[in-house]
């Protein structure tokens, strides 16, 4: 079961578990961390991103590094700018702008994020660094 943190385009955030997330499907199910008996159907078209995480509690004091020299080998170094002006620094093997979204991996080895699925509908810009 994947531990995920879901960010909606309206700013809401939910933490929980999913066994059926797929970038190729329009919906998936989220079993809430705060109410484990509640399973919510989540539609990709109202999301900003889905974060696959190591720990649902996270580390509130940690600030992810933006230093690409610490990035894992492979993949393009990219900076994503979302509609809400937030920037996300990471790497990606494939940037599918013609799909609902694509996966990005954190450059900070100490990040709580394992990988993130970002939705193209909420992205303003993708800078690919050379």
C-alpha positions in Angstrom: 0.0 0.0 0.0 1.5 3.4 -1.0 1.7 6.2 1.5 0.6 9.3 -0.3 -0.1 13.0 0.3 -2.7 14.4 -2.1 -2.7 18.2 -3.0 -5.8 19.5 -4.5 -5.8 22.6 -6.8 -8.0 24.4 -4.1 -5.1 24.1 -1.6 -6.6 21.2 0.4 -4.3 18.4 1.5 -5.1 14.8 2.5 -2.8 12.1 3.8 -3.4 8.4 3.5 -2.9 5.2 1.5 -3.7 4.0 -1.9 -3.4 0.6 -3.7 -4.9 1.6 -7.0 -3.2 4.9 -8.1 -2.3 4.9 -11.8 -1.4 7.8 -14.0 -3.3 6.1 -16.8 -6.7 6.2 -14.9 -8.8 9.2 -14.1 -9.5 8.2 -10.5 -8.0 6.4 -7.6 -9.0 5.6 -4.0 -7.6 7.2 -0.9 -7.9 5.6 2.5 -7.7 8.5 4.9 -5.0 8.5 7.6 -7.2 10.6 9.8 -10.2 8.3 9.3 -9.1 4.8 8.2 -12.7 3.6 7.7 -13.2 6.3 5.1 -12.2 5.6 1.5 -12.5 8.5 -0.9 -12.6 8.4 -4.7 -10.2 11.0 -6.0 -10.2 12.4 -9.5 -6.9 13.4 -11.1 -8.5 16.4 -12.8 -8.9 18.4 -9.6 -5.3 17.7 -8.3 -2.1 19.6 -8.2 0.1 16.6 -7.3 0.3 13.2 -5.6 3.3 12.8 -3.3 4.5 9.3 -2.6 6.2 9.5 0.8 8.4 7.6 3.2 6.4 8.7 6.2 2.9 10.3 6.4 4.0 12.4 9.4 6.9 14.0 7.5 9.4 16.2 9.2 7.9 19.7 9.6 11.3 21.4 10.1 12.9 19.9 7.0 13.4 22.2 3.9 14.2 20.4 0.7 17.5 21.3 -0.9 17.5 22.9 -4.3 21.1 21.8 -5.0 21.1 19.7 -8.2 24.7 18.5 -7.4 23.0 16.2 -4.8 20.5 14.8 -7.3 20.5 11.1 -8.1 22.2 10.2 -11.4 20.0 10.0 -14.5 17.0 12.0 -15.6 16.6 15.6 -16.6 17.1 18.2 -14.0 13.9 20.3 -13.9 12.2 23.0 -12.1 8.4 23.0 -12.2 6.4 26.1 -11.5 2.8 25.5 -10.5 -0.2 27.8 -10.9 0.1 28.8 -7.3 3.7 30.0 -7.9 5.2 27.1 -5.9 8.4 25.6 -7.4 9.4 22.0 -7.3 13.0 20.9 -8.0 13.6 17.4 -9.2 14.6 15.0 -11.9 12.4 13.2 -14.4 13.2 10.6 -17.1 10.1 11.6 -19.2 8.2 14.8 -19.2 4.8 14.0 -20.8 3.1 17.3 -21.4 0.5 15.5 -23.6 -0.6 13.2 -20.7 -2.4 14.0 -17.5 0.9 14.4 -15.8 4.3 12.8 -15.1 6.5 11.6 -12.3 9.3 13.7 -10.8 11.9 12.6 -8.2 13.3 14.8 -5.5 16.9 16.0 -5.7 17.2 16.1 -1.9 18.3 12.7 -0.6 16.8 13.5 2.8 13.4 14.5 1.4 10.4 12.6 2.7 9.2 12.4 -0.9 10.0 9.2 -2.8 8.4 10.5 -6.0 5.7 12.9 -7.0 3.1 12.7 -9.8 2.5 16.3 -11.0 -0.6 17.2 -13.0 0.0 19.2 -16.2 -3.2 21.1 -15.8 -1.7 22.9 -12.7 1.8 23.5 -14.2 2.6 26.9 -15.6 6.2 26.1 -16.6 8.8 23.3 -16.8 12.4 24.5 -16.9 14.8 21.8 -18.1 18.3 22.7 -16.9 21.3 21.9 -19.2 
